[in-house]
Amino acid sequence: MATFLSARWDNLCLLTYAVPPELLQPRLPPGLTLDLRDGQAFVSLVAFQFADIRVLGLPVPGYRHFPEMNLRFYVRQGTERGVVFIREFVPQRVVAGMARVLYNEPYLATPMRESITGDDQQLTASYGIQLDGRWHTVRVTGQKPTIVPPETSDEHFFKEHRWGFGRDRRGHLVRYGVTHPVWAVHPVSEWHLDFDWQQVYGSQWAFLQAQAPYSVVLAVGSPITVSMKL
């Protein structure tokens, strides 16, 4: 598959929640099924650093490094595993506009902030988005050294996916390949979420306000490539 975009995704925070399958079914693009684990459907709030961006092999001046935050859920097309995005936030209007035009992805531009701190013992990644004057933040602390979780683990299930899926403007299935090495993780020792789910994602997600995550992952990240859409 031809590469459309190459970049680095670093210091990925994934907070994953079990949700009713019927909440996700109407969002499924055609030809896909929910990718259940132990009979449960999940969404993940994901925040990370997006860096060293090249489009069709060319750098994009002024848009080389920024944070992203998104909400996604897990799907299958036959034996192929992937994700569908509910909403993605970035700080640049140009990046959000390009993603909407080229891939019909649900991007919005909003002020964001990030902070990565650490020492020889641990690393803390913090990300925030600002909506209507309120900051919504996620912070995860993990220990060093990193480990590579086994393929049977929850961490592997939520962080390793080959495909991104969506719909085009006619409602037809779109898919694109996402390639990267298997990510190591920092064993998580602490996490904090200051987040109004209803304000950010709508009233149907308000129930997550009182729900603890099923899984929290802090992945190291790596270079990635995103293919042309199919």
C-alpha positions in Angstrom: 0.0 0.0 0.0 1.3 3.5 -0.9 2.1 5.7 2.1 0.2 8.9 2.5 1.6 10.1 5.8 4.6 9.2 8.0 5.2 10.5 11.5 6.0 9.7 15.1 3.4 8.9 17.7 4.9 9.2 21.2 3.9 8.8 24.8 0.4 7.5 24.2 -2.1 7.5 27.1 -5.0 5.1 26.6 -7.9 5.1 29.0 -10.3 2.3 28.0 -14.0 1.9 29.2 -16.5 -0.9 28.8 -19.7 0.4 27.1 -23.0 -1.1 26.0 -22.6 -2.5 22.4 -25.9 -0.8 21.4 -24.2 2.5 21.9 -21.7 1.7 19.2 -23.7 -0.3 16.7 -25.2 2.8 14.9 -21.7 4.1 14.4 -20.4 1.0 12.7 -19.4 1.6 9.0 -20.9 -1.0 6.6 -19.3 -4.5 6.6 -17.8 -4.2 10.1 -18.6 -5.8 13.4 -17.6 -4.8 16.9 -14.4 -6.3 18.2 -15.5 -7.7 21.6 -13.2 -8.8 24.4 -14.6 -11.2 26.9 -18.0 -10.3 25.4 -17.6 -6.6 26.1 -17.4 -3.6 23.8 -14.9 -0.8 24.6 -14.0 2.8 23.8 -10.6 4.3 24.5 -9.8 7.9 25.2 -6.3 8.3 23.6 -3.9 11.2 23.8 -0.4 11.4 22.4 2.3 13.5 20.7 2.2 13.7 16.9 5.6 14.6 15.5 8.0 14.6 12.4 5.0 14.6 10.0 5.6 14.1 6.3 2.8 13.9 3.7 3.7 12.0 0.5 7.3 12.1 1.8 7.4 15.9 2.2 7.7 17.8 5.5 4.8 20.1 6.4 6.4 23.4 7.6 4.8 24.8 10.8 2.9 21.5 11.5 5.7 19.2 12.6 4.7 18.6 16.2 1.4 18.8 18.1 -0.7 16.8 20.5 -3.9 14.8 19.5 -6.7 13.5 21.6 -9.4 11.1 20.3 -12.1 8.7 21.3 -12.2 5.5 19.4 -13.8 2.0 19.4 -12.7 -1.4 18.2 -14.0 -3.2 15.1 -13.3 -6.2 12.8 -13.6 -6.7 9.1 -13.5 -10.5 9.0 -10.2 -11.4 10.8 -8.7 -7.9 10.4 -8.8 -5.7 13.5 -9.0 -2.0 13.6 -10.5 1.1 15.1 -13.2 3.7 14.3 -13.0 7.2 15.6 -15.8 9.0 17.3 -14.1 12.4 17.6 -10.5 13.6 17.2 -9.0 16.9 18.5 -5.9 18.6 17.3 -4.8 22.3 17.8 -4.4 23.2 14.1 -7.3 24.0 11.8 -5.3 23.1 8.7 -4.6 19.6 10.1 -8.2 19.1 11.1 -9.5 20.3 7.7 -7.1 18.1 5.7 -8.2 15.0 7.7 -11.9 15.8 7.1 -11.4 16.5 3.4 -9.1 13.6 2.5 -10.3 10.9 4.9 -13.7 12.2 6.1 -12.4 11.7 9.7 -14.3 13.5 12.5 -11.5 16.0 13.4 -12.0 19.3 15.3 -9.5 22.0 16.0 -9.3 23.4 19.6 -6.6 24.8 21.9 -4.5 22.0 23.4 -1.5 21.5 25.7 0.9 18.8 26.5 3.6 18.0 29.1 6.1 15.1 29.3 8.2 14.9 32.4 10.3 12.2 34.0 13.5 10.8 35.4 15.3 7.5 35.6 12.5 5.9 37.5 9.2 7.1 35.8 7.6 9.2 33.1 4.4 11.3 33.2 2.5 12.3 30.1 -0.2 15.0 30.4 -2.6 16.3 27.7 -5.4 18.7 27.7 -8.1 20.2 25.3 -9.9 23.4 25.9 -13.6 23.7 25.0 -15.9 26.6 25.9 -13.2 28.0 28.3 -12.8 24.7 30.3 -9.7 22.5 30.2 -10.2 18.7 30.0 -7.1 16.9 30.9 -5.6 13.4 31.2 -2.4 12.5 33.0 -0.8 9.1 33.3 2.4 8.2 35.1 4.3 5.0 34.3 7.4 3.3 35.6 10.8 2.5 34.0 12.0 0.2 32.5 9.4 -0.4 29.9 8.0 -3.8 29.0 6.3 -5.4 26.0 3.0 -7.0 27.1 2.2 -10.4 25.7 -0.2 -10.7 22.8 -2.9 -12.1 25.1 -2.9 -9.1 27.4 -5.4 -6.2 27.6 -2.6 -3.8 26.9 -1.8 -5.5 23.5 -5.5 -5.7 22.6 -6.1 -2.0 23.0 -2.9 -0.6 21.6 -2.1 -2.8 18.5 -4.3 -2.4 15.4 -3.6 -2.7 11.7 -6.5 -0.7 10.3 -8.4 2.5 10.6 -12.0 2.5 9.3 -14.6 5.1 8.5 -17.2 6.2 6.0 -16.9 8.4 3.0 -19.4 11.1 2.3 -21.7 8.6 0.5 -21.7 6.3 3.6 -19.4 3.7 2.0 -16.7 1.9 4.0 -13.2 3.5 4.0 -10.1 1.8 5.4 -6.5 2.7 5.6 -3.5 0.8 7.0 -1.6 2.0 10.1 1.9 0.4 10.5 4.3 0.5 13.4 6.4 -1.9 15.5 4.8 -3.4 18.6 4.9 -0.8 21.3 6.5 -1.2 24.7 4.6 0.3 27.7 5.5 1.9 31.0 3.8 -0.1 33.8 1.2 2.4 35.0 1.5 3.6 38.6 -0.9 6.5 38.6 -3.5 8.2 36.4 -5.8 11.2 36.7 -8.7 12.4 34.5 -10.3 15.9 34.8 -12.8 15.5 32.0 -16.5 16.4 31.4 -17.6 13.6 29.1 -20.9 15.3 28.3 -19.4 18.6 27.3 -16.7 17.0 25.1 -18.5 14.1 23.5 -22.2 14.6 24.2 -24.9 13.5 26.6 -24.9 9.8 25.6 -21.4 9.6 27.0 -22.2 11.3 30.4 -22.4 7.9 32.1 -18.6 7.5 31.8 -18.3 10.4 34.4 -18.9 8.0 37.2 -17.1 5.0 35.6 -13.5 3.9 36.3 -11.4 2.8 33.3 -11.2 -0.9 32.5 -7.6 -0.4 31.5 -5.0 2.4 31.5 -1.9 2.1 29.3 1.0 4.4 28.7 2.7 3.3 25.5 6.1 4.5 24.4 5.2 4.9 20.7 7.3 4.9 17.6 7.5 6.0 13.9 4.3 5.1 12.1 3.0 5.2 8.5 -0.6 5.7 7.3 -1.5 4.3 3.9 -3.7 5.9 1.2 -7.3 5.2 1.9 -8.8 2.1 0.2 
